[in-house]
């Protein structure tokens, strides 16, 4: 289990690092600063802290549920989809300023995370609680992305 935990920590934080490369100046860019943002938009530092916490929890969850070799191929396929969608959002939103496609990506990511939360068998079920913060954070992120789409 320790090796799987380390593997998923590396993959999850690798996704954050790659996404960060595509974010560039991100929340301090002139483009982002000029957007009408939702009143509930958290300060910039919250995003880094939240994503780090979410990826830590998700790594432990993935290490636990991939212990069942029968489920592993389907779970890894879902994980790969989650990984790609997570990384892809950053360049689409921050580099290319494509707010609608970014919204589509983050909604797709939410669907995949919902599958982990509600459909992937986890024993004991309490392990699913590790996915709940990710699911809730994405709901908030979707609302932020949608607000920008509507107001700009």
Phi, psi and omega in degrees: 000325181298320179294320178294321178299313179299317179301312182288330173298315179297315180295315182293314181285336171296320177298318178297319180294315179296315177301321178297324177298321180281342181287329181059225180291344173049243187291349177258001181289153179300320180299309183293319180296332180278352181283148169282116183251156180299144178300337181268011178296123180286163175299155184306319183296336181295326182298314179297316180295317181295311182296323178297315179295316181298316181290328175296309179299318183292326177297316178296319177299311182297319179299321181289312187281341177277003176292332179276105185299331180294326183269344190307313182302315180293320181294319179292327176295315176298319179299316180299318178298316178299317183297311182296314180297320180298312181291321186294331184300320185302306179293324181298316182278303190278326182270315186261353177056036180262088189291317180295310176300326177296321178296318178299316179298315184288329174292319176298319177299318178298321178298316179296315179296324176297324176298318176299318184288317190252340188243331182285126180290125177234126179238124355288161184299337181301337178299334179297336178300338177291339180268337184304315178299322178298312179301312181293320179298318179295325175301316178295317180297322176298318180296322179294314180297316180295321178300315179298319180298315184286322188270351183244000000 
